[in-house]
Amino acid sequence: MKNKKKGKGILFVVSGASGTGKSTLCRVLLKAFPRLRFSVSHTTRPRRPGDREGQDYYFLSSAEFQKMIDRGDFVEWAEIYGKRYGTSRRMLDQARREGRDLLLDIDGQGARQLRDQKIPGVFVFILPPSLKELKRRLKRRKTEGEKDLLQRLKKAQAEISRARRYDYLIINDDLKRAGEKLKAVFLAEHCRRERMTEAIEKMLVEK
């Protein structure tokens, strides 16, 4: 398969409330399409067992993160449960220069910032089958107390109320089925008429 020309990559933005499985689905997409590049976020969140620097996150102190904000290094950033997360502007610019597809796994706040800046992309929101199921999933993780659990559910409701603003909605009631739908979105976007204009023009001038 020939390399794409510069400027032809697509920005894929996947969002969803905590516990919906969006990060797992992003890994499914990356495995299916090796040329798709994952945008590694910067964060002030403490590193957890198994976290890999530069693969899961770039871990920064609060002071280092603030310096990046002040320099305008982030194309989007958000504070989530007291910890900050941001997407490098340089990574987005590099993907554009190389004509590569880029995948962002970010919070709804970050997705809104990208849309407000009119940055072209494909925005996908992952929904739980129900709030009751989401609560069950969060409880099963055993990473939050009751107070934090209620806070996450309240935030999830707020995020779901804004889901209509996304290009695609995928209900993750079954991981395999949801993964197939996300892969279908990726393939369909590459077949959009406006992305195929160059190929059509090339055919028309062939002898």
C-alpha positions as CSV (number, residue, x, y, z in Angstrom):
1,M,0.0,0.0,0.0
2,K,1.5,3.3,-1.1
3,N,2.1,6.0,1.5
4,K,-0.4,8.8,1.6
5,K,0.6,12.2,0.5
6,K,1.1,14.9,3.0
7,G,-2.0,16.6,4.4
8,K,-4.3,13.6,3.8
9,G,-4.4,12.1,7.2
10,I,-7.6,12.0,9.3
11,L,-7.9,13.0,12.9
12,F,-10.1,10.5,14.8
13,V,-11.4,11.7,18.2
14,V,-12.9,9.1,20.5
15,S,-14.6,10.3,23.7
16,G,-16.9,8.7,26.3
17,A,-17.5,8.7,30.0
18,S,-15.3,6.8,32.4
19,G,-16.2,3.1,32.3
20,T,-17.7,3.0,28.8
21,G,-14.6,1.1,27.4
22,K,-13.4,3.8,25.0
23,S,-9.7,3.2,25.7
24,T,-10.2,-0.6,25.1
25,L,-12.0,0.2,21.8
26,C,-9.2,2.5,20.8
27,R,-6.7,-0.3,21.3
28,V,-8.9,-2.5,19.1
29,L,-8.8,0.1,16.4
30,L,-5.0,0.5,16.6
31,K,-4.5,-3.2,16.4
32,A,-6.7,-3.4,13.3
33,F,-5.0,-0.5,11.5
34,P,-1.2,-0.4,12.3
35,R,-0.7,2.8,10.3
36,L,-3.0,4.7,12.6
37,R,-1.0,6.7,15.1
38,F,-2.0,7.1,18.7
39,S,-1.7,10.5,20.3
40,V,-0.1,10.0,23.7
41,S,-1.5,12.6,26.2
42,H,0.4,14.5,28.8
43,T,-0.9,14.2,32.3
44,T,-0.3,15.2,35.9
45,R,-1.9,12.0,37.1
46,P,0.4,9.8,39.1
47,R,1.8,6.8,37.3
48,R,0.0,3.5,38.1
49,P,1.5,0.0,38.1
50,G,2.0,-1.0,34.5
51,D,1.9,2.5,33.1
52,R,4.5,3.1,30.4
53,E,6.1,6.5,29.9
54,G,5.6,7.7,26.3
55,Q,3.2,4.9,25.5
56,D,0.3,5.3,27.9
57,Y,1.0,8.9,28.9
58,Y,3.8,11.5,29.3
59,F,3.8,12.0,33.1
60,L,4.5,15.6,34.2
61,S,4.5,17.6,37.4
62,S,1.8,20.3,37.8
63,A,4.5,22.9,37.3
64,E,5.7,21.3,34.1
65,F,2.2,21.0,32.8
66,Q,1.5,24.7,33.5
67,K,4.6,25.7,31.6
68,M,3.3,23.8,28.6
69,I,0.0,25.6,28.9
70,D,1.7,29.0,29.1
71,R,3.8,28.2,26.0
72,G,0.7,27.2,24.0
73,D,2.0,23.6,23.6
74,F,-1.4,22.0,24.0
75,V,-4.1,22.0,21.2
76,E,-6.5,21.0,24.0
77,W,-6.3,20.3,27.7
78,A,-8.7,19.6,30.5
79,E,-8.8,19.1,34.3
80,I,-10.5,15.8,35.2
81,Y,-11.0,14.9,38.8
82,G,-8.2,17.2,39.9
83,K,-5.7,15.9,37.3
84,R,-4.8,17.6,34.1
85,Y,-4.6,16.0,30.6
86,G,-3.5,17.6,27.4
87,T,-2.8,16.8,23.7
88,S,0.4,18.0,22.2
89,R,0.0,20.6,19.4
90,R,3.3,19.4,18.0
91,M,2.0,15.8,17.6
92,L,-1.0,17.0,15.8
93,D,1.1,19.2,13.5
94,Q,3.5,16.3,12.8
95,A,0.7,13.9,11.8
96,R,-0.6,16.5,9.4
97,R,2.8,17.1,7.8
98,E,3.3,13.3,7.4
99,G,-0.2,12.8,6.1
100,R,-0.9,10.2,8.9
101,D,-4.1,9.3,10.6
102,L,-4.1,10.3,14.3
103,L,-6.2,8.8,17.1
104,L,-7.1,10.8,20.2
105,D,-8.7,9.2,23.2
106,I,-9.8,12.3,25.1
107,D,-12.4,13.6,27.5
108,G,-15.5,15.5,26.2
109,Q,-14.0,18.8,27.4
110,G,-11.0,18.3,25.0
111,A,-13.3,17.2,22.1
112,R,-15.3,20.4,22.6
113,Q,-12.1,22.5,22.5
114,L,-11.1,20.9,19.2
115,R,-14.5,21.6,17.7
116,D,-14.5,25.2,19.0
117,Q,-11.2,25.7,17.2
118,K,-12.8,24.2,14.0
119,I,-10.1,21.6,13.8
120,P,-11.3,19.1,11.2
121,G,-11.7,15.6,12.5
122,V,-14.1,12.7,13.0
123,F,-15.7,12.7,16.4
124,V,-16.9,9.4,17.9
125,F,-18.7,9.1,21.3
126,I,-18.9,5.8,23.1
127,L,-22.1,5.2,25.1
128,P,-22.8,2.6,27.8
129,P,-25.8,0.3,27.3
130,S,-27.4,2.1,30.3
131,L,-26.4,4.2,33.3
132,K,-27.3,1.2,35.5
133,E,-24.7,-0.9,33.5
134,L,-22.2,1.9,33.7
135,K,-22.5,2.0,37.5
136,R,-22.0,-1.7,37.6
137,R,-18.8,-1.5,35.5
138,L,-17.4,1.3,37.7
139,K,-18.2,-0.6,40.9
140,R,-16.5,-3.7,39.5
141,R,-13.2,-1.7,38.9
142,K,-13.0,-1.0,42.7
143,T,-11.0,2.2,42.0
144,E,-13.5,4.7,43.4
145,G,-15.3,5.2,46.7
146,E,-19.0,5.8,46.8
147,K,-18.6,9.6,46.7
148,D,-16.3,9.4,43.6
149,L,-18.5,6.9,42.0
150,L,-21.5,9.2,42.2
151,Q,-19.4,12.1,40.9
152,R,-18.4,10.0,37.9
153,L,-22.0,9.0,37.2
154,K,-23.1,12.6,37.4
155,K,-20.4,13.6,34.9
156,A,-21.3,10.7,32.7
157,Q,-24.9,12.0,32.5
158,A,-23.7,15.4,31.5
159,E,-21.4,14.0,28.8
160,I,-24.2,11.8,27.4
161,S,-26.5,14.8,27.2
162,R,-24.0,16.4,24.8
163,A,-23.4,13.2,22.7
164,R,-25.7,14.5,19.9
165,R,-22.9,16.9,18.9
166,Y,-20.6,14.0,17.8
167,D,-20.5,12.5,14.2
168,Y,-20.9,8.9,15.4
169,L,-22.4,7.3,18.5
170,I,-21.5,3.7,19.4
171,I,-23.1,1.8,22.2
172,N,-20.6,-0.5,23.8
173,D,-23.0,-3.3,24.9
174,D,-20.7,-5.9,23.4
175,L,-17.0,-5.3,23.0
176,K,-16.6,-7.2,19.8
177,R,-19.6,-5.7,18.1
178,A,-18.7,-2.2,19.3
179,G,-15.1,-2.7,17.9
180,E,-16.5,-3.7,14.5
181,K,-18.6,-0.6,14.4
182,L,-15.6,1.6,15.3
183,K,-13.5,-0.1,12.6
184,A,-16.4,0.5,10.1
185,V,-16.4,4.2,10.9
186,F,-12.6,4.4,10.2
187,L,-13.1,2.6,6.9
188,A,-16.1,4.6,5.9
189,E,-14.4,7.9,6.5
190,H,-11.6,7.0,4.2
191,C,-14.2,6.3,1.5
192,R,-15.8,9.8,1.7
193,R,-16.3,11.4,-1.7
194,E,-14.2,14.5,-0.7
195,R,-11.3,12.3,0.3
196,M,-11.4,10.4,-3.0
197,T,-11.4,13.4,-5.3
198,E,-7.7,13.1,-6.1
199,A,-8.0,9.4,-7.0
200,I,-10.9,10.2,-9.3
201,E,-8.9,13.0,-11.1
202,K,-5.9,10.7,-11.5
203,M,-8.1,8.1,-13.2
204,L,-9.6,10.6,-15.6
205,V,-6.2,11.7,-16.9
206,E,-4.9,8.2,-17.4
207,K,-4.2,7.1,-20.9
